[in-house]
Amino acid sequence: MNNSNPPSGDDAGAAVPAAALTFERSVAGRRAVDVPTWHGAATPPLPAHLLRESLALPELSQGELVRYYSDLASRNFGIDTGSYPLGSCTMKYNPKVDDLLASLPGFTELHPLAPEGLAQGTLAVLYELQQALGEITGLPAVSLAPAAGAQGELAGILMVKRALEERGELAQRRRVLVLDSAHGTNPATAAMAGFAVTELQSGGDGRIDEPALRAILDETVAAVMVTLPSTLGLWEPAIEAVARDIHAVGAYLYADGANLNAIVGRLRFGDVGFDVAHLNLHKTFSTPHGGGGPGAGPVLASAELARFLPTPVIERHESEGGGAVPGWRYALAAPPASIGRMQQFHGSVGVLLRAYAYLRTLGLEGLRAVSENAVLNANYLRELLLPYYDLPFPTRVLHEVVFSATRQRREHGIRAYDIAKRLIDHGVHPPTVYFPLIVEEALMIEPTETESRESIERVAAAFIAIAEEAARDPEALHAAPTTAPIGRLDEALAARQPDLRWRAPGT
Ligand SMILES: Cc1ncc(COP(=O)(O)O)c(C=O)c1O
């Protein structure tokens, strides 16, 4: 990505011309054709009264269209381009074979409204995925329906709510405890489910402060949400005692399982006392999710909470007939006291299929290698960067490590944001910055299990070069990135007034 003649940071157009939109490339009468699959009979042309002449669609030849998308692709940074150590997001390499399997026509051509009898193959796969995730987490009741981690969380806390309602304790249990290091979706979930959020301060070591938790636990608590390992990449050694404390007051323990890649194949949430959890399949199980989607956030629970799972769950019944799997029939079912649907249809099936392919190709030994490498890589990077950046919680980590740019800010006026932007000039995607909120100038780095030793060393070299540059030439860092198609943006303006829609000149 380094450029021998970089444009200035804020003059994006100078070296790399802005991508012309398809509308701007359009020439009347040009056509790009795609030959549809032949299904036997020619489709009759649409009746004339359904055709519109007035729609201003771009008109491009196939060659121009290909160039347009290639141009866009070359401006994108993705995991297939380079290292992407975006902490918490787990931007790892996802095997292409998983895409291939999820793209088999038997899956992709299935209509979401197809009757169960015609969807037996897909349902069989989804059933097996449910079973496998239940096995991996020790929480046997599973619904694959939620479309993202945040939706899985909401499903889990709504299940807790329904369970408390049945117990006749909902009026009394109004609080959900959330750690101050949690992802923002945790308090948002609790609030959306109608609970009051009580923030629990982490202890001085960044972990759950067990005595402080015990002091505020009482019968007004509905649930405690714990991310394991935490967003600081830390293990919670007191988790089993914490679970006992929580159960002793009749509350539920929720696991935010978005960081499962640190422990997969080694530790099961159900075995250490969690009652309900969600996973982020798009992080741990092989779906590239840069750019915001798609995702899948299955919710998993103990047998006690199974009756509240969102709809649908996949059931398997013995059958005389010879369906997709002889002797079995698969059905979409609604648990008896279900919280209802989280979204239309049955979940993000493409993401679920990739997760299934990933699980089946790796097996248990492969999954153990995932967590081993995730932890090894994060600790290697931690060692390499330790002399150059402050580490607020100076212990070994699991899958990610949170450094701080306080030293660079104090000594050179350089902030985490400047470091993140400069990494782009080094061909490395920025880490997550300013999160978790309890770390000042946070640089949250997750190398992931799929980076090689050499690529981790390249990432470290970029961070180290920037730390040295901060001392030598801080102004250069304020101007970064200088090699990207677009330099520094007014991010607040871009977020509040996004310019997303093309308008014809003069309109
Ligand atoms: C720890 C943690 N919890 C929850 C979520 C929410 O997941 P999603 O973005 O799929 O809604 C994330 C997302 O990055 C996360 O890192």
The ligand as a Tripos MOL2 file, in Angstrom:
@<TRIPOS>MOLECULE
LIG
   16    16     1     0     0
SMALL
NO_CHARGES

@<TRIPOS>ATOM
      1 C1        -17.9110   -8.5720   22.7660 C.3       1 LIG1
      2 C2        -18.9980   -8.3040   21.7670 C.ar      1 LIG1
      3 N1        -20.2740   -8.4920   22.1200 N.ar      1 LIG1
      4 C3        -21.2820   -8.2800   21.2400 C.ar      1 LIG1
      5 C4        -21.0470   -7.8500   19.9660 C.ar      1 LIG1
      6 C5        -22.2130   -7.5730   19.0490 C.3       1 LIG1
      7 O1        -22.2310   -8.3800   17.9300 O.3       1 LIG1
      8 P1        -22.8810   -7.8910   16.5570 P.3       1 LIG1
      9 O2        -21.9990   -6.8160   16.0130 O.co2     1 LIG1
     10 O3        -22.9340   -9.1040   15.7040 O.co2     1 LIG1
     11 O4        -24.2540   -7.3790   16.8750 O.co2     1 LIG1
     12 C6        -19.7210   -7.6350   19.5510 C.ar      1 LIG1
     13 C7        -19.4230   -7.1640   18.1810 C.2       1 LIG1
     14 O5        -18.3350   -6.8960   17.7790 O.2       1 LIG1
     15 C8        -18.6800   -7.8560   20.4800 C.ar      1 LIG1
     16 O6        -17.3950   -7.6580   20.1320 O.3       1 LIG1
@<TRIPOS>BOND
     1     1     2 1
     2     2     3 ar
     3     2    15 ar
     4     3     4 ar
     5     4     5 ar
     6     5     6 1
     7     5    12 ar
     8     6     7 1
     9     7     8 1
    10     8     9 2
    11     8    10 1
    12     8    11 1
    13    12    13 1
    14    12    15 ar
    15    13    14 2
    16    15    16 1
@<TRIPOS>SUBSTRUCTURE
     1 LIG1         1 GROUP 0 **** ****
